[in-house]
């Protein structure tokens, strides 16, 4: 990827990651949108995820009023807690996240509170 322009953005060169074809398009603004593809294959079989690989947490783990099958605790998972007690997910990797930096930072701060609650 490349951007062109002398005093402001004029065009963007994009590259197809499958065909490697380059295309230059006119543009006046750019929004970098990362986090749309989770790289969580290393967690497969450890915590539950959705069909795209995003990690399920909190209410998304509850099915028909029941926590995950292997959930060993009396309580339901905390909001950012995964299917494994004490493991939390925040930000773009989480199923249903807003996919914005500010939201990810806020979720990270929330996760710290839940970790303290879990350890308490």
Residue pairs with C-beta under 8 A, 6 or more apart in sequence:
1 12
1 13
1 14
1 15
2 12
2 13
3 9
3 11
3 12
3 13
3 27
3 30
4 10
4 11
4 12
4 13
4 24
5 11
8 28
9 27
9 28
9 29
9 30
10 26
10 27
10 28
11 24
11 25
11 26
11 27
12 24
12 25
12 27
12 30
13 22
13 23
13 24
13 25
14 22
14 23
14 24
14 25
15 21
15 22
16 22
16 23
33 99
34 92
35 91
35 92
35 93
35 97
35 99
35 104
36 92
36 99
37 53
38 49
38 52
38 53
38 54
38 55
38 92
38 93
39 53
40 49
40 53
40 54
40 55
40 93
41 53
43 49
43 55
46 84
46 87
47 55
47 56
47 82
47 83
47 84
47 87
47 89
48 55
48 56
48 61
48 68
48 82
48 83
49 55
49 56
49 95
50 56
50 95
54 93
54 94
54 95
54 96
54 97
55 82
55 89
55 93
55 94
55 95
56 82
56 83
56 95
57 77
57 79
57 80
57 81
57 82
57 88
57 89
57 94
57 95
58 76
58 77
58 78
58 79
58 80
58 81
59 79
60 95
60 96
61 67
61 68
61 71
61 76
61 77
61 82
61 83
62 76
62 77
67 73
67 76
67 77
68 77
68 83
70 83
71 77
71 83
71 85
72 85
73 85
77 83
77 85
78 88
78 114
78 117
78 118
79 110
79 114
80 88
80 89
80 90
80 94
80 107
80 110
80 111
80 114
81 87
81 88
81 114
81 118
82 88
82 89
85 118
86 115
86 118
88 111
88 114
88 115
89 111
90 97
90 104
90 107
90 108
90 110
90 111
91 97
91 103
91 104
91 107
91 108
92 99
92 104
94 107
97 103
97 104
97 107
